[in-house]
Amino acid sequence: MGFPLTFLLLSLSSGCAFETHTVALGGAFDGDGGAGGAGAAGVGGAGGADGIGGGLIVEQPECTPATERTDCPGTSCDPATMRCSLFKLASRPACWTCASDTDCVEPDQRCVVMYHDGDRFPDEETGFCLQVAIVEYDNGVYEFDEASTCAPPFMTPIVDRESLSGGRTQSYCGIREDLTTCYAVRAYANQEPCPIGLDEECPEGGICRTFGSGVNAANWCTYECTADGQCPSLGNQPTYCGGFCGR
C-alpha cells in the first residue's frame, strides 16, 4: 500500500531546517557557541553547516534586497544571487555566517567578508556578522577609537573591509584572522570537546588542548591568541591567553 502524496511531501520537506539551537553566552559573545554542526540530511542534499540544515534542494524565489520583506517573508535576499536565502532576518549573532547585512541580529553589524591564512574563508560566497567600529592609525598600528564599543573576543581591528550587501568599506570589531576563525572562536566559547586530543577534531583555525588535571581533565577545542582580549568569557568569567585561550 503506497503512502499518500501529502505524507511524502511533508516527509521530504522536514529536512529543511533554518536554524539549530541557540545558546546565550556570557560577556560580549552571543549565539550558538558551536562550530556549526551539520543539519539533518534530507532527500537531494547533504546536511548543512553552521546551523543551516540540508534537505530537499529547492530553488529559492527571486528577490531584491529592497523588497526582501515581501519577496522572502521572514528570510533575507542574498545580494549575490538575488534569490531568497535560508537565513532568518536579524537572526545571526556576531561571528555567525550570513549572506546579507539584514541577517545580522544587531543594526550596527554587517555581513563581512573574512579570511584565514590569507585565503577567503570559508568560501567566496559566505560572510560573517561583525560589529562596525571606528579605528585610528597611530604609529603604524590600527587601534580602536574611544567611540568604538568592541568587546572580547572581538578586539582585533578589521580595517577597510567590504560587506556582502555592498556600500562603502568600513572597519569592524574582529578576530585574529591569521591565527583563527569564527568557527574556532565559537567552538571554544561553547567548550566543544575533542575527546581523542587531536587538533583535527576541532574546526579550522582551532586546536585541541587539555584543561584541568586528574579526574577533572578534559580535552576542549581552543585557538591560538596573543592577548587576553582575543578570548571570550566563559560563564561570565574572563578567560586568559597564554599562547592559546584558556591557558
VENRA-V441382 format. One record per residue. N is the residue number from 0. RES is the residue in one letter. SS is DSSP state (H for helix, E for strand, L for the rest). Layout:
{{N:RES:SS} {N:RES:SS}}
//
This chain:
{{0:M:L} {1:G:L} {2:F:L} {3:P:L} {4:L:H} {5:T:H} {6:F:H} {7:L:H} {8:L:H} {9:L:H} {10:S:H} {11:L:H} {12:S:H} {13:S:L} {14:G:L} {15:C:L} {16:A:L} {17:F:L} {18:E:L} {19:T:L} {20:H:L} {21:T:L} {22:V:L} {23:A:L} {24:L:L} {25:G:L} {26:G:L} {27:A:L} {28:F:L} {29:D:L} {30:G:L} {31:D:L} {32:G:L} {33:G:L} {34:A:L} {35:G:L} {36:G:L} {37:A:L} {38:G:L} {39:A:L} {40:A:L} {41:G:E} {42:V:L} {43:G:L} {44:G:E} {45:A:L} {46:G:L} {47:G:L} {48:A:L} {49:D:L} {50:G:L} {51:I:L} {52:G:L} {53:G:L} {54:G:L} {55:L:L} {56:I:L} {57:V:L} {58:E:L} {59:Q:L} {60:P:L} {61:E:E} {62:C:L} {63:T:L} {64:P:H} {65:A:H} {66:T:H} {67:E:H} {68:R:H} {69:T:H} {70:D:H} {71:C:L} {72:P:L} {73:G:L} {74:T:E} {75:S:E} {76:C:E} {77:D:E} {78:P:L} {79:A:L} {80:T:L} {81:M:L} {82:R:E} {83:C:E} {84:S:E} {85:L:E} {86:F:E} {87:K:E} {88:L:L} {89:A:L} {90:S:L} {91:R:E} {92:P:L} {93:A:L} {94:C:L} {95:W:L} {96:T:E} {97:C:E} {98:A:L} {99:S:L} {100:D:H} {101:T:H} {102:D:H} {103:C:E} {104:V:L} {105:E:L} {106:P:L} {107:D:L} {108:Q:E} {109:R:E} {110:C:E} {111:V:E} {112:V:L} {113:M:E} {114:Y:E} {115:H:E} {116:D:L} {117:G:L} {118:D:E} {119:R:E} {120:F:E} {121:P:L} {122:D:L} {123:E:L} {124:E:L} {125:T:L} {126:G:E} {127:F:E} {128:C:E} {129:L:E} {130:Q:E} {131:V:E} {132:A:E} {133:I:L} {134:V:E} {135:E:E} {136:Y:E} {137:D:E} {138:N:L} {139:G:L} {140:V:E} {141:Y:E} {142:E:E} {143:F:E} {144:D:L} {145:E:L} {146:A:L} {147:S:L} {148:T:L} {149:C:L} {150:A:L} {151:P:L} {152:P:L} {153:F:L} {154:M:L} {155:T:E} {156:P:E} {157:I:E} {158:V:E} {159:D:E} {160:R:E} {161:E:L} {162:S:E} {163:L:L} {164:S:L} {165:G:L} {166:G:L} {167:R:L} {168:T:L} {169:Q:E} {170:S:E} {171:Y:E} {172:C:E} {173:G:E} {174:I:L} {175:R:L} {176:E:L} {177:D:L} {178:L:L} {179:T:L} {180:T:L} {181:C:H} {182:Y:H} {183:A:H} {184:V:H} {185:R:H} {186:A:H} {187:Y:H} {188:A:H} {189:N:L} {190:Q:L} {191:E:L} {192:P:E} {193:C:L} {194:P:L} {195:I:L} {196:G:L} {197:L:L} {198:D:H} {199:E:H} {200:E:H} {201:C:L} {202:P:L} {203:E:L} {204:G:L} {205:G:L} {206:I:E} {207:C:E} {208:R:E} {209:T:E} {210:F:E} {211:G:L} {212:S:L} {213:G:H} {214:V:H} {215:N:H} {216:A:L} {217:A:E} {218:N:E} {219:W:E} {220:C:E} {221:T:E} {222:Y:L} {223:E:E} {224:C:L} {225:T:L} {226:A:L} {227:D:H} {228:G:H} {229:Q:H} {230:C:L} {231:P:L} {232:S:L} {233:L:E} {234:G:L} {235:N:L} {236:Q:E} {237:P:L} {238:T:L} {239:Y:L} {240:C:E} {241:G:L} {242:G:L} {243:F:E} {244:C:E} {245:G:L} {246:R:L}}
//
